[in-house]
Amino acid sequence: MIDRSHEQHDVIRTEVRRLCDKYGNEYWRGLEPNRYPEEFVTELTTQGWLGSLIPEQYGGGGLSLGGASVILEEISASGGNPSACHAQMYVMGTVLRHGSDEQKDHYLPMIADGRKRLQAFGVTEPAAGSNTTAIRTKAERDGDIYRINGQKIWTSRAEYSDLMVLLARTTPADEVENRLEGLSVFLLEMRDADGNLVPGLTVNPIETMMNHNSTEVFFDNVEIPSSALVGTEGHGFRHILDGMNAERILIASECIGDGRFFLERGSSYARERVVFDRPIGQNQGVQFPLAKAHIQVEAADLMRWKAADLFDSGQSCGVEANMSKLLASEASWAAGNAALDTHGGFGFAAEYDIERKLRETRLYQVAPINNNLILAFVGQKCLNLPKSY
């Protein structure tokens, strides 16, 4: 079991909250519908929080995934939206565990100090969705280069990223015996020396109900050097799992932070709001949903730590990572609904931030993987039920 220092986490929470207090809910409200929180991300990087998972030898903070999860949780609990920067943390799992020494020496110091942003995770495609092995984007080798052709979708923050962790097919699907084979991971330079997108790369924004800076990305004969390959060609699906498991654990931490934001706001309002000469929190119809949501958040928190401990100790954690994401996303939604009901009509007013945070946290029941697919995965892996997908 990983030793988690409560003192260390208390320091992280205190310092991250101090930074977040400079960017209050008015700041996040003012970004809607789709402005990127450039100022917040820049300061988060300058203070070293976005480089927290990068080893100290490369200029990073050297934190465990569990420690990094506390950062994102606290941003959420403060009322902020950590989706603006969380990819830089979860894609580290793939780069740190499978990147070459040359790749780490070259890129990690620049990512740690903010010279390069690694925000884009190019996996999902319009015709593949959660069926990752069905992706069609291909990388064809020609001597010392690969040519990339295809399309990715829901590649959030690609407009604000310098690097992309990209999953592409290097061997046609009909030429491999196992559908998990023939996929490869690349660390792709998205921009030239002037900051413009490299030739053949197109990024289009997608408007959504929450400020997530989502995009679709097109590759038209984008040329990258063979040195951009991460790990072993053809084994990319297994390499990318380290990023996906980290992603689920970190998303769970954000949902736990959202849940705590909702519960703090809802409970405070329930204590102060007086109707019929009594605080509304005295009524069980108000009190019980908040109490039940609190229990759900606390239970999800325990699974988050179990998953993070397994990840940090290098053990298999796919089941636990997925369960933590499902539990946390449902707990935050329950807390958000309870807070909205507690506030009544004011819950829909932008100035109270409940409706904004509710839109943000709702995403995580369908992304980065739909909760129904998690149930299918757990049914198969844990209960030995017939494979349903």
DRENDO-1510 file (C-alpha; in Angstrom, 1 decimal, always signed):
<recs>
REC; n; res; u; v; w
REC; 1; MET; +0.0; +0.0; +0.0 .
REC; 2; ILE; +1.3; +3.5; -0.9 .
REC; 3; ASP; +2.1; +5.7; +2.1 .
REC; 4; ARG; -0.1; +8.8; +1.7 .
REC; 5; SER; +1.1; +11.7; +3.8 .
REC; 6; HIS; -1.9; +13.6; +5.1 .
REC; 7; GLU; +0.5; +16.5; +5.8 .
REC; 8; GLN; +1.6; +16.6; +2.2 .
REC; 9; HIS; -1.9; +16.5; +0.9 .
REC; 10; ASP; -2.9; +19.3; +3.4 .
REC; 11; VAL; -0.1; +21.4; +2.0 .
REC; 12; ILE; -1.2; +20.7; -1.5 .
REC; 13; ARG; -4.8; +21.6; -0.7 .
REC; 14; THR; -3.9; +24.8; +1.1 .
REC; 15; GLU; -1.6; +26.1; -1.7 .
REC; 16; VAL; -3.9; +25.1; -4.6 .
REC; 17; ARG; -6.8; +26.7; -2.8 .
REC; 18; ARG; -4.8; +29.9; -2.3 .
REC; 19; LEU; -4.2; +30.0; -6.0 .
REC; 20; CYS; -7.8; +29.2; -6.8 .
REC; 21; ASP; -9.0; +32.0; -4.5 .
REC; 22; LYS; -7.4; +34.5; -6.9 .
REC; 23; TYR; -9.7; +33.1; -9.7 .
REC; 24; GLY; -13.0; +33.1; -8.0 .
REC; 25; ASN; -16.3; +31.8; -9.4 .
REC; 26; GLU; -16.8; +35.2; -11.1 .
REC; 27; TYR; -13.7; +34.4; -13.2 .
REC; 28; TRP; -15.0; +31.0; -14.3 .
REC; 29; ARG; -18.4; +32.4; -14.9 .
REC; 30; GLY; -16.9; +35.0; -17.2 .
REC; 31; LEU; -15.2; +32.4; -19.4 .
REC; 32; GLU; -18.5; +31.0; -20.6 .
REC; 33; PRO; -19.4; +29.9; -23.2 .
REC; 34; ASN; -15.9; +28.8; -24.5 .
REC; 35; ARG; -13.0; +31.1; -23.5 .
REC; 36; TYR; -9.9; +29.2; -22.4 .
REC; 37; PRO; -8.7; +30.1; -18.9 .
REC; 38; GLU; -5.3; +31.1; -20.1 .
REC; 39; GLU; -4.4; +33.2; -17.0 .
REC; 40; PHE; -5.2; +30.4; -14.6 .
REC; 41; VAL; -3.4; +27.7; -16.6 .
REC; 42; THR; -0.3; +29.9; -16.9 .
REC; 43; GLU; -0.1; +30.5; -13.1 .
REC; 44; LEU; -0.9; +26.9; -12.4 .
REC; 45; THR; +2.1; +26.0; -14.6 .
REC; 46; THR; +4.4; +28.7; -13.2 .
REC; 47; GLN; +3.7; +27.4; -9.6 .
REC; 48; GLY; +4.6; +23.9; -10.8 .
REC; 49; TRP; +1.3; +22.2; -10.3 .
REC; 50; LEU; +0.9; +21.1; -13.9 .
REC; 51; GLY; +4.3; +19.5; -13.8 .
REC; 52; SER; +3.5; +17.6; -10.6 .
REC; 53; LEU; +3.7; +14.1; -12.1 .
REC; 54; ILE; +7.0; +14.8; -14.0 .
REC; 55; PRO; +10.0; +13.5; -12.0 .
REC; 56; GLU; +12.2; +16.0; -10.2 .
REC; 57; GLN; +15.2; +15.1; -12.5 .
REC; 58; TYR; +13.2; +16.7; -15.4 .
REC; 59; GLY; +12.2; +19.8; -13.4 .
REC; 60; GLY; +8.8; +18.5; -12.2 .
REC; 61; GLY; +7.2; +18.0; -8.8 .
REC; 62; GLY; +7.7; +14.2; -8.7 .
REC; 63; LEU; +4.3; +13.6; -7.1 .
REC; 64; SER; +2.4; +10.3; -7.2 .
REC; 65; LEU; -0.9; +10.1; -9.2 .
REC; 66; GLY; -2.7; +10.3; -5.8 .
REC; 67; GLY; -1.0; +13.6; -5.0 .
REC; 68; ALA; -1.8; +14.9; -8.5 .
REC; 69; SER; -5.4; +13.9; -7.9 .
REC; 70; VAL; -5.6; +16.1; -4.9 .
REC; 71; ILE; -4.7; +19.1; -7.0 .
REC; 72; LEU; -7.6; +18.6; -9.4 .
REC; 73; GLU; -10.0; +17.7; -6.6 .
REC; 74; GLU; -9.2; +21.0; -4.9 .
REC; 75; ILE; -9.6; +23.1; -8.1 .
REC; 76; SER; -13.1; +21.5; -8.5 .
REC; 77; ALA; -14.0; +22.0; -4.8 .
REC; 78; SER; -13.1; +25.7; -5.1 .
REC; 79; GLY; -15.6; +26.1; -8.0 .
REC; 80; GLY; -13.1; +26.0; -10.8 .
REC; 81; ASN; -13.0; +23.7; -13.8 .
REC; 82; PRO; -9.8; +21.6; -14.0 .
REC; 83; SER; -10.8; +20.2; -17.4 .
REC; 84; ALA; -8.8; +23.1; -18.7 .
REC; 85; CYS; -5.6; +21.4; -17.8 .
REC; 86; HIS; -6.1; +17.8; -16.6 .
REC; 87; ALA; -4.9; +16.1; -19.7 .
REC; 88; GLN; -1.4; +17.3; -19.1 .
REC; 89; MET; -1.5; +15.1; -16.0 .
REC; 90; TYR; -3.2; +11.9; -17.2 .
REC; 91; VAL; -1.3; +11.5; -20.5 .
REC; 92; MET; +1.9; +11.5; -18.4 .
REC; 93; GLY; +1.1; +7.8; -17.6 .
REC; 94; THR; +1.9; +6.8; -21.2 .
REC; 95; VAL; +4.8; +9.1; -21.7 .
REC; 96; LEU; +6.5; +8.3; -18.4 .
REC; 97; ARG; +6.1; +4.6; -18.6 .
REC; 98; HIS; +6.8; +4.0; -22.3 .
REC; 99; GLY; +8.6; +7.1; -23.6 .
REC; 100; SER; +12.2; +6.7; -24.6 .
REC; 101; ASP; +15.0; +8.4; -22.5 .
REC; 102; GLU; +15.5; +10.7; -25.4 .
REC; 103; GLN; +11.9; +11.7; -25.5 .
REC; 104; LYS; +11.8; +12.3; -21.8 .
REC; 105; ASP; +15.1; +14.3; -21.8 .
REC; 106; HIS; +13.8; +16.5; -24.6 .
REC; 107; TYR; +10.2; +17.1; -23.8 .
REC; 108; LEU; +9.6; +16.7; -20.0 .
REC; 109; PRO; +11.7; +19.8; -18.9 .
REC; 110; MET; +9.8; +21.9; -21.5 .
REC; 111; ILE; +6.4; +20.6; -20.3 .
REC; 112; ALA; +7.4; +21.1; -16.7 .
REC; 113; ASP; +8.2; +24.8; -17.1 .
REC; 114; GLY; +5.5; +25.6; -19.6 .
REC; 115; ARG; +7.5; +26.0; -22.8 .
REC; 116; LYS; +5.4; +23.2; -24.2 .
REC; 117; ARG; +1.8; +22.3; -23.4 .
REC; 118; LEU; +0.8; +18.6; -23.6 .
REC; 119; GLN; -3.0; +19.0; -23.5 .
REC; 120; ALA; -4.2; +17.0; -26.5 .
REC; 121; PHE; -5.1; +13.3; -26.2 .
REC; 122; GLY; -5.9; +12.0; -29.7 .
REC; 123; VAL; -7.7; +8.7; -29.3 .
REC; 124; THR; -11.5; +9.0; -29.9 .
REC; 125; GLU; -12.9; +9.0; -33.5 .
REC; 126; PRO; -16.3; +9.6; -34.9 .
REC; 127; ALA; -16.8; +6.0; -36.1 .
REC; 128; ALA; -15.1; +4.4; -33.1 .
REC; 129; GLY; -16.1; +6.1; -30.0 .
REC; 130; SER; -15.4; +3.9; -26.9 .
REC; 131; ASN; -14.4; +1.1; -29.3 .
REC; 132; THR; -10.8; +2.2; -29.4 .
REC; 133; THR; -9.6; -0.8; -31.4 .
REC; 134; ALA; -11.8; +0.3; -34.3 .
REC; 135; ILE; -10.0; +3.5; -34.9 .
REC; 136; ARG; -9.2; +4.3; -38.6 .
REC; 137; THR; -6.6; +7.0; -38.3 .
REC; 138; LYS; -3.5; +5.4; -39.7 .
REC; 139; ALA; +0.3; +6.0; -39.5 .
REC; 140; GLU; +2.2; +4.7; -42.5 .
REC; 141; ARG; +6.0; +4.5; -42.2 .
REC; 142; ASP; +8.2; +5.7; -45.0 .
REC; 143; GLY; +11.9; +5.5; -44.1 .
REC; 144; ASP; +12.5; +7.8; -41.2 .
REC; 145; ILE; +9.0; +9.4; -41.1 .
REC; 146; TYR; +5.4; +8.4; -40.5 .
REC; 147; ARG; +2.5; +9.9; -42.5 .
REC; 148; ILE; -0.7; +10.4; -40.5 .
REC; 149; ASN; -4.1; +10.4; -42.1 .
REC; 150; GLY; -7.5; +10.4; -40.4 .
REC; 151; GLN; -9.7; +12.2; -37.9 .
REC; 152; LYS; -10.0; +12.5; -34.2 .
REC; 153; ILE; -13.0; +14.0; -32.3 .
REC; 154; TRP; -13.5; +15.3; -28.8 .
REC; 155; THR; -9.8; +16.1; -28.6 .
REC; 156; SER; -10.3; +18.8; -26.0 .
REC; 157; ARG; -7.9; +21.7; -25.8 .
REC; 158; ALA; -6.1; +20.9; -29.0 .
REC; 159; GLU; -6.3; +24.6; -29.9 .
REC; 160; TYR; -4.1; +25.3; -26.8 .
REC; 161; SER; -1.7; +22.4; -27.0 .
REC; 162; ASP; +1.8; +22.1; -28.5 .
REC; 163; LEU; +2.0; +18.3; -28.2 .
REC; 164; MET; -0.5; +15.5; -28.7 .
REC; 165; VAL; -0.3; +11.9; -27.5 .
REC; 166; LEU; -1.8; +10.2; -30.6 .
REC; 167; LEU; -3.1; +6.7; -31.1 .
REC; 168; ALA; -3.0; +5.5; -34.7 .
REC; 169; ARG; -3.2; +2.2; -36.6 .
REC; 170; THR; +0.2; +1.2; -38.0 .
REC; 171; THR; -1.0; -2.3; -39.2 .
REC; 172; PRO; -4.4; -2.7; -40.9 .
REC; 173; ALA; -7.0; -4.3; -38.8 .
REC; 174; ASP; -7.5; -7.2; -41.2 .
REC; 175; GLU; -3.8; -8.1; -41.0 .
REC; 176; VAL; -3.7; -8.7; -37.2 .
REC; 177; GLU; -5.0; -11.7; -35.3 .
REC; 178; ASN; -5.8; -9.8; -32.2 .
REC; 179; ARG; -7.8; -6.5; -32.5 .
REC; 180; LEU; -5.6; -5.0; -29.7 .
REC; 181; GLU; -2.5; -5.3; -31.9 .
REC; 182; GLY; -1.4; -3.0; -34.8 .
REC; 183; LEU; -2.0; +0.3; -32.9 .
REC; 184; SER; +0.8; +2.6; -32.0 .
REC; 185; VAL; +1.3; +5.7; -29.9 .
REC; 186; PHE; +3.1; +8.9; -31.0 .
REC; 187; LEU; +4.1; +12.1; -29.3 .
REC; 188; LEU; +3.3; +14.5; -32.0 .
REC; 189; GLU; +4.6; +18.1; -32.4 .
REC; 190; MET; +1.5; +20.0; -33.4 .
REC; 191; ARG; +3.1; +23.4; -34.1 .
REC; 192; ASP; +6.1; +24.8; -35.9 .
REC; 193; ALA; +8.7; +27.3; -34.5 .
REC; 194; ASP; +6.2; +30.2; -35.1 .
REC; 195; GLY; +3.4; +28.5; -33.2 .
REC; 196; ASN; +1.4; +27.6; -36.3 .
REC; 197; LEU; -0.2; +24.2; -36.8 .
REC; 198; VAL; +2.1; +21.9; -38.8 .
REC; 199; PRO; +1.1; +21.3; -42.5 .
REC; 200; GLY; -1.8; +18.9; -42.9 .
REC; 201; LEU; -3.2; +19.4; -39.4 .
REC; 202; THR; -6.6; +21.1; -38.9 .
REC; 203; VAL; -8.3; +21.8; -35.6 .
REC; 204; ASN; -11.9; +22.8; -35.5 .
REC; 205; PRO; -13.7; +23.8; -32.2 .
REC; 206; ILE; -17.0; +22.1; -31.2 .
REC; 207; GLU; -19.5; +24.1; -29.2 .
REC; 208; THR; -20.9; +22.2; -26.2 .
REC; 209; MET; -23.2; +22.8; -23.2 .
REC; 210; MET; -20.1; +23.3; -20.9 .
REC; 211; ASN; -16.8; +25.1; -21.4 .
REC; 212; HIS; -14.6; +22.2; -22.3 .
REC; 213; ASN; -12.8; +23.6; -25.3 .
REC; 214; SER; -13.6; +20.5; -27.4 .
REC; 215; THR; -12.4; +20.1; -30.9 .
REC; 216; GLU; -12.2; +17.8; -33.9 .
REC; 217; VAL; -8.8; +17.2; -35.5 .
REC; 218; PHE; -8.0; +16.2; -39.1 .
REC; 219; PHE; -4.7; +14.7; -40.3 .
REC; 220; ASP; -4.0; +15.1; -44.0 .
REC; 221; ASN; -0.5; +13.5; -44.7 .
REC; 222; VAL; +0.9; +15.0; -41.5 .
REC; 223; GLU; +4.6; +14.0; -41.5 .
REC; 224; ILE; +6.3; +13.1; -38.2 .
REC; 225; PRO; +9.7; +11.7; -37.5 .
REC; 226; SER; +10.0; +8.0; -36.5 .
REC; 227; SER; +11.5; +9.2; -33.2 .
REC; 228; ALA; +8.0; +10.4; -32.3 .
REC; 229; LEU; +6.9; +6.7; -31.8 .
REC; 230; VAL; +6.3; +6.0; -28.1 .
REC; 231; GLY; +7.2; +2.5; -26.9 .
REC; 232; THR; +6.9; -0.4; -29.4 .
REC; 233; GLU; +5.2; -0.2; -32.7 .
REC; 234; GLY; +2.0; -2.2; -32.7 .
REC; 235; HIS; +1.7; -2.3; -28.9 .
REC; 236; GLY; +0.1; +1.2; -28.5 .
REC; 237; PHE; -3.2; +0.0; -27.1 .
REC; 238; ARG; -1.5; -1.5; -24.1 .
REC; 239; HIS; +0.7; +1.6; -23.8 .
REC; 240; ILE; -2.3; +4.0; -23.9 .
REC; 241; LEU; -4.0; +2.1; -21.1 .
REC; 242; ASP; -1.6; +3.7; -18.6 .
REC; 243; GLY; -2.9; +7.1; -19.7 .
REC; 244; MET; -6.5; +5.9; -19.7 .
REC; 245; ASN; -6.4; +4.4; -16.2 .
REC; 246; ALA; -4.8; +7.6; -14.9 .
REC; 247; GLU; -7.5; +9.6; -16.7 .
REC; 248; ARG; -10.3; +7.7; -15.0 .
REC; 249; ILE; -8.7; +8.2; -11.5 .
REC; 250; LEU; -8.1; +11.9; -12.1 .
REC; 251; ILE; -11.6; +12.4; -13.4 .
REC; 252; ALA; -12.9; +10.7; -10.3 .
REC; 253; SER; -11.0; +13.1; -8.2 .
REC; 254; GLU; -12.5; +16.1; -10.1 .
REC; 255; CYS; -16.0; +14.7; -9.5 .
REC; 256; ILE; -15.3; +14.2; -5.8 .
REC; 257; GLY; -14.2; +17.9; -5.7 .
REC; 258; ASP; -17.4; +18.9; -7.6 .
REC; 259; GLY; -19.4; +16.9; -5.0 .
REC; 260; ARG; -17.8; +18.7; -2.2 .
REC; 261; PHE; -18.5; +22.0; -3.8 .
REC; 262; PHE; -22.2; +21.2; -4.2 .
REC; 263; LEU; -22.5; +19.9; -0.6 .
REC; 264; GLU; -20.8; +22.9; +0.9 .
REC; 265; ARG; -23.0; +25.3; -1.1 .
REC; 266; GLY; -26.1; +23.3; -0.6 .
REC; 267; SER; -25.6; +22.8; +3.2 .
REC; 268; SER; -24.7; +26.4; +3.7 .
REC; 269; TYR; -27.8; +27.6; +1.9 .
REC; 270; ALA; -30.0; +25.1; +3.8 .
REC; 271; ARG; -28.7; +26.4; +7.1 .
REC; 272; GLU; -29.3; +30.1; +6.2 .
REC; 273; ARG; -32.5; +30.0; +4.1 .
REC; 274; VAL; -35.5; +30.5; +6.3 .
REC; 275; VAL; -39.0; +29.5; +5.1 .
REC; 276; PHE; -42.1; +29.2; +7.3 .
REC; 277; ASP; -40.0; +30.5; +10.2 .
REC; 278; ARG; -37.4; +27.7; +10.1 .
REC; 279; PRO; -34.2; +26.9; +8.2 .
REC; 280; ILE; -35.0; +24.7; +5.2 .
REC; 281; GLY; -32.2; +22.3; +6.2 .
REC; 282; GLN; -34.4; +21.3; +9.2 .
REC; 283; ASN; -36.7; +19.6; +6.7 .
REC; 284; GLN; -35.9; +16.0; +6.0 .
REC; 285; GLY; -36.8; +16.5; +2.3 .
REC; 286; VAL; -33.9; +18.9; +2.0 .
REC; 287; GLN; -31.6; +17.3; +4.6 .
REC; 288; PHE; -31.7; +13.7; +3.5 .
REC; 289; PRO; -30.7; +14.1; -0.2 .
REC; 290; LEU; -27.7; +16.2; +0.9 .
REC; 291; ALA; -26.8; +13.6; +3.5 .
REC; 292; LYS; -27.1; +10.7; +1.0 .
REC; 293; ALA; -25.0; +12.5; -1.5 .
REC; 294; HIS; -22.3; +13.1; +1.1 .
REC; 295; ILE; -22.2; +9.4; +1.8 .
REC; 296; GLN; -21.9; +8.7; -1.9 .
REC; 297; VAL; -19.0; +11.2; -2.3 .
REC; 298; GLU; -17.2; +9.7; +0.7 .
REC; 299; ALA; -17.6; +6.1; -0.7 .
REC; 300; ALA; -16.3; +7.2; -4.1 .
REC; 301; ASP; -13.3; +8.9; -2.4 .
REC; 302; LEU; -12.3; +5.6; -0.9 .
REC; 303; MET; -12.4; +3.9; -4.3 .
REC; 304; ARG; -10.4; +6.7; -5.8 .
REC; 305; TRP; -7.6; +6.2; -3.3 .
REC; 306; LYS; -7.7; +2.4; -3.8 .
REC; 307; ALA; -7.3; +2.9; -7.5 .
REC; 308; ALA; -4.6; +5.6; -7.1 .
REC; 309; ASP; -2.6; +3.4; -4.7 .
REC; 310; LEU; -2.6; +0.5; -7.1 .
REC; 311; PHE; -1.6; +2.7; -10.0 .
REC; 312; ASP; +1.3; +4.3; -8.1 .
REC; 313; SER; +2.6; +0.9; -7.0 .
REC; 314; GLY; +2.6; -0.3; -10.6 .
REC; 315; GLN; -0.1; -2.9; -10.1 .
REC; 316; SER; -3.1; -3.6; -12.3 .
REC; 317; CYS; -5.8; -1.1; -11.6 .
REC; 318; GLY; -8.2; -1.1; -14.6 .
REC; 319; VAL; -11.2; -2.4; -12.7 .
REC; 320; GLU; -10.6; +0.0; -9.7 .
REC; 321; ALA; -9.9; +3.0; -12.0 .
REC; 322; ASN; -13.2; +2.5; -13.8 .
REC; 323; MET; -15.2; +1.8; -10.7 .
REC; 324; SER; -13.8; +5.0; -9.1 .
REC; 325; LYS; -14.8; +7.0; -12.1 .
REC; 326; LEU; -18.4; +5.6; -12.1 .
REC; 327; LEU; -18.9; +6.0; -8.4 .
REC; 328; ALA; -17.6; +9.6; -8.3 .
REC; 329; SER; -19.5; +10.8; -11.4 .
REC; 330; GLU; -22.7; +9.5; -10.0 .
REC; 331; ALA; -22.0; +10.9; -6.6 .
REC; 332; SER; -21.2; +14.4; -7.9 .
REC; 333; TRP; -24.4; +14.3; -10.0 .
REC; 334; ALA; -26.4; +13.4; -6.9 .
REC; 335; ALA; -24.8; +16.1; -4.9 .
REC; 336; GLY; -25.4; +18.6; -7.7 .
REC; 337; ASN; -29.1; +17.7; -7.9 .
REC; 338; ALA; -29.4; +18.0; -4.1 .
REC; 339; ALA; -27.8; +21.4; -4.2 .
REC; 340; LEU; -30.0; +22.5; -7.0 .
REC; 341; ASP; -33.2; +21.4; -5.2 .
REC; 342; THR; -32.0; +23.0; -2.0 .
REC; 343; HIS; -31.5; +26.4; -3.8 .
REC; 344; GLY; -34.8; +26.1; -5.6 .
REC; 345; GLY; -35.1; +28.8; -8.3 .
REC; 346; PHE; -31.8; +30.3; -7.3 .
REC; 347; GLY; -30.1; +27.1; -8.3 .
REC; 348; PHE; -30.7; +28.1; -11.9 .
REC; 349; ALA; -29.3; +31.6; -11.5 .
REC; 350; ALA; -25.8; +31.9; -13.0 .
REC; 351; GLU; -24.5; +33.9; -10.0 .
REC; 352; TYR; -24.9; +30.9; -7.7 .
REC; 353; ASP; -22.7; +28.7; -9.9 .
REC; 354; ILE; -24.7; +25.6; -9.3 .
REC; 355; GLU; -26.0; +25.3; -12.8 .
REC; 356; ARG; -22.6; +25.8; -14.3 .
REC; 357; LYS; -20.9; +23.2; -12.1 .
REC; 358; LEU; -23.8; +20.8; -12.7 .
REC; 359; ARG; -23.3; +21.1; -16.5 .
REC; 360; GLU; -19.6; +20.5; -16.0 .
REC; 361; THR; -19.9; +17.4; -13.8 .
REC; 362; ARG; -22.6; +15.8; -15.9 .
REC; 363; LEU; -20.1; +15.2; -18.7 .
REC; 364; TYR; -18.3; +12.6; -16.6 .
REC; 365; GLN; -21.1; +10.0; -16.7 .
REC; 366; VAL; -20.4; +9.7; -20.5 .
REC; 367; ALA; -16.7; +10.6; -20.7 .
REC; 368; PRO; -14.0; +9.6; -20.8 .
REC; 369; ILE; -16.0; +6.4; -21.0 .
REC; 370; ASN; -19.7; +5.9; -20.7 .
REC; 371; ASN; -20.8; +4.5; -17.3 .
REC; 372; ASN; -22.7; +1.7; -19.1 .
REC; 373; LEU; -19.5; +0.4; -20.6 .
REC; 374; ILE; -17.9; +0.4; -17.2 .
REC; 375; LEU; -20.8; -1.8; -15.9 .
REC; 376; ALA; -20.2; -4.1; -18.9 .
REC; 377; PHE; -16.5; -4.2; -18.2 .
REC; 378; VAL; -17.0; -5.0; -14.5 .
REC; 379; GLY; -19.6; -7.6; -15.3 .
REC; 380; GLN; -17.2; -9.4; -17.5 .
REC; 381; LYS; -14.0; -8.9; -15.5 .
REC; 382; CYS; -15.3; -9.3; -11.9 .
REC; 383; LEU; -18.4; -11.5; -12.3 .
REC; 384; ASN; -17.3; -13.7; -15.1 .
REC; 385; LEU; -20.4; -12.8; -17.1 .
REC; 386; PRO; -20.6; -13.2; -20.9 .
REC; 387; LYS; -18.9; -10.5; -22.9 .
REC; 388; SER; -21.5; -7.9; -24.0 .
REC; 389; TYR; -19.4; -5.8; -26.3 .
</recs>
